[in-house]
């Protein structure tokens, strides 16, 4: 049978050489085949058997990757078989435990699912607007994806390799094996003030643009200044840095940048320094919880840090213990004919206060002592 331009044959029973469900869109099937690079050939049971993997383990891998249960429909390809074989091979070779292989599948699935959703919602949707009257989105989508797919694939692999190299570098610089998982980091939450009220006043499109502008600004500043964006939560971003001074610089630049944008709400920031557990790209532990609590009590357009963060800035010479100490150091340097110490940040102790679940904490107000570098 001959396949016409819409991807359906005369009888409507086969698409691209594969069996088609009567309820499925022929173009959707053609796009799937284009993107996956292979036709549907296997049921889940057949794919697992071809890969030499038990059905139970195959199901664990697929669910971890975020794929829905499909019963025994013939919907899998050679690529699915190869992926199963690779994961199982890593376990058989002793390179990964079975639990770790599932974690790899889950972290990869979660990350790429979000990326794919973003690309369709924000990227392809805009590009596939019909360029000429009379053309349908359908007529534009297939050739566009055909052109974009290899370029996007190579770019994604490039970015992943770059990120992997950076993450590997951080790990090998860790002092010991424990530090590779439980590391001392500066953790920071930055939160838009009054976001709930904004959601009631603004149109959905306006709100989406505001959130995107905030996330873009935060991501750019975090990356440019040597931090790591952990995640974005709409009105809040979470980032981490190995160095307290780096985290402090990012926080203050965030506030300064947002203050110059009249369309943006005010910002409040909370930071803590200490041991952090990292899992699947996220961070956990009491240090993270403390940073979150400090954010909730921070004044508008201000940064609160915990005592450990303040001590780290003092230890590294980024901030004086007090303005009196800074004045004494400057006077001593002048007396000796030397350059006085230059501090980037100032710390002001605030009232101690109880914080739910964490006891009494002593917040410090972080400000800049000089202009941005």
Buried (B, 14 or more C-beta within 10 A) or exposed (E): EEBEEBBBBEEEEBBBEBEBEEEEBBBBBBBBBEEBEBBBBBBBEBBBBBBEBEEEBBBBBBBBBBBEEEEEEBBBBBEBBBBBBEBBBBBEEEEBEBEEBBBBBBBBBBEBEEEEEEBEEEEBEEEBEEEEEEEEEBBBBBEEBEEBEEEBEEEEEEEEEEEEEEEEEBEEEBEEEEEBEBBBBBBBBBBBBEBEEBEEEEEEEEBBEBBEBBBEBBBEBBEEBBBBBBEBEBBBBBBBBBBBBBBBBBBBBBBBBBEEEEEBBBBBBBBBBBBBBBEEEEBEBBBBBBBBBBBEBBEEBBBBBBBBBBBBBBEEEBBBBBEEEBEEBBEEEEEEEEEBEEBBBBBEEBEEEEBEEBEEBEBBBBBBBEEEE
